[in-house]
């Protein structure tokens, strides 16, 4: 046996099922932050000039967050099952509802509470494990 | 307010392209390795992102007219297409748990939208 350590394998790190679900979870948080920033930036954009576009930091931050969100989804999809991970994006509906009630003071009602509860149950069911486990 | 057929078709089409976007993202992601060229020369990822953008445009055109409480839950049909494509293109099994989870999610989205009227 040679004393030289074997070089690290070229094959990349693999995410477990729960790590992939966690990545999609983060992806939805970044996605909602991006939507919020882009919506705010559109309101701030009263005159449409090149300078106004370029100096609109909320717009660029929002687009960057969309980029991060997509990157996280791609990382998750690399190792996980598409049919299990893709529906987890529906958590977006939950965050948007919570944001609209807490930040934008929209009314909360029994349909909204029941709806986000049932969505969370569905996501939890998909998150429990992959179909090989 | 009635929802025009054109809006329904546009949103359906958006959900359809979006689900194919997910398929291409998954196909491209599976070819990612440590080498940067597996990211930069990855036409599947580029196609997936373009389909996502296209889906956003069609969705945006679709929701200009019509009832959001009808159109918004229709986007979640994309989850059903994705379940079918996952089986077809990646051989992922359609398990009872996936169908139940998906049914809960779509049901939840429909109920949630009843509260947004």
Interface residues (C-beta under 8 A of the other chain):
Chain A: X10 X11 X12 X70 X73 X74 X75 X77 X78 X81 X82 X83 X84 X86 X87 X90 X93 X97 X109 X110 X111 X112 X114 X115 X116 X117 X118 X119 X120 X121 X122 X123 X125 X126 X128 X131
Chain B: X22 X23 X25 X26 X28 X29 X30 X32 X33 X34 X45 X49 X52 X76 X79 X82 X83 X85 X86 X87 X90 X92 X93 X94 X95 X97 X98 X100 X101 X102 X103 X104 X105 X107 X108 X109 X110 X111 X112 X113 X114 X115 X116
